[in-house]
Amino acid sequence: MIRQENCKVVSNRQIADNIFELVLSGELSAAMSQPGQFVHVKVGEGFDPLLRRPISIASINDGTFTIIYRRQGRGTSMLAEKTPGMSVDVLGPLGNGFPAGEAKPGRTAILVGGGVGVPPMYELAKQLARNGVKVISIIGFQTASAVFYEKELSDFGEVYVATVDGTYGRKGFVTDILDGLEADIVFACGPTPMLRAVENGNYAAKTFLSLEERMGCGIGACFACVCHTKDDPKGFTYKKVCSDGPVFQAGEVVI
Amino acid sequence: MSSLSIQLPGLNLKNPVMPASGCFGFGREFSQLYDLSQLGAIMIKATTPEPRFGNPTPRVAETPGGMLNAIGLQNPGLEKVFNEELPWLDQFDVPIIANIAGSTEDDYVKVAEQMSKAPNVHALELNISCPNVKTGGIAFGTDPEMAKALTRKVKDVSEVPVYVKLSPNVSDIVKVARAVEDGGADGITMINTLLGMRIDLMTGQPILANKTGGLSGPSVKPVAIRMIYEVSQQVSIPIIGMGGIQSAEDVVEFFLAGASAAAVGTQNFVDPFVCPKIIEELPEWLAKLGADHISELTGRSWKKNERLAYYRP
């Protein structure tokens, strides 16, 4: 059930270069269950900036939830200024997340996260590990100062880190690591070129990808974030990233 | 009688607040959030004869106090809207205003003829103001003679009253308004979006794949207010006002400018509960202004010789 709530800031701390971890408390957390869903956040009062910001849910806890965002433009800079006790207008939970149940107990799941695509992997890893799935996380960043959640993810299984400039972990892309591993299922979230590479690599029998797209409403009404389907790539059939996704099975939509 | 109920051609409205076309889809998403029967009406997403995918993404870009969109009239086409969306909407006690669009006169006529036969479609909204399609749309809305001729053609086939949605991207909107009134329009809806652009500083290219898009949101409100103020004094058909409405205060301002009902667009994306919120808050404003009925506010800004019963600041 989608609802709007003024959630309270529990903490808002910088965990890497321009990457912030915001913990919010609210009844909304009780409505969250699926990893990979997102919330739509109004960063300030008034009408500038006007639109909400879609931010994926990193962790669902009892009475609180965590979101992680990159301080990039005016909106996220305003969000970075929030201090404990302040309230944040949140709409959610939105979208369809990762089908954790597709990974069977005893099997191996590889979780691939790139940059701000890493956060939803935390809740997913938590749930998969709880279900008895063997979890391997591969997380990729531009550079050493951008790395986050390596330690947090290591609570649930092996973690491999790649940086583009080689300043931390393995030099290169997440797919360079993925090439040497075997899995029954792959879950990925990150920049579109990364998702394309993961999809094209056919690393497992089943692959699920979380897409990113500019959104308006976040609930499926504005048609800002549509994409074509693979079986009708130039036609009229479409999926909305916000409400049909953001998670799709590899081969479902054109990315 | 409720202080908010309004009678307009074809429309018996519980209240004068409705979501604007293109900002509410066909209502399915919002029906999960609140009972759509609370709304005065619903202006459904533009329907064209054939399905349209619309423009490539990015389709939206934020602007100070607003947003640009270039969706490009994505819709499932006449047959699907008529056979699936309208019957689904019939479960709600709310009149539908069907926004119709096309590339040619024949497109508009075809969609109007069929859509006006649906039992829950109480009026048509002729979209001659979409700035995001290559043919049709705004081309009809910026030429008074073309607007008039198209209005006449649609009126000839429609079984329900026809409202014409005007574009603000003209130098003399009164001329277009008069033309569609001459063409037989039963009402006017205004304003559609203002044509705009944003450029990405890093790439040096327009952000929208379509390059240009329609500006909406609170930043366009003063333009809408000015245009409704001008048009409402020059035509005798009612106006459903829209353009940046976010609150009950904004609705009051649109009425004072000359509107007889109001539509909420972009704010549905920011606060999906905004329409029921405004409906709930309007009576407070009427009390504050000393109006027994909301229709007393229409055109108050230019009706110099009439006064409300009292004014309580």
Interface residues (C-beta under 8 A of the other chain):
Chain A: M1 I2 Q4 K42 F47 D48 P49 L50 L51 R52 L91 E213 R214 M215 G216 C217 G218 I219 G220 A221 C222 F223 A224 C225 V226 C227 H228 G235 F236 Y238 S243
Chain B: G22 C23 F24 G25 R28 E29 F30 Q32 L33 K45 P51 R52 F53 G54 T57 P58 R59 V60 A61 E62 T63 P64 G65 G66 M67 N69 I71 Q74 P76 G77 G217 P218 Q246 T266 N268 F269 V270 D271 P272 F273
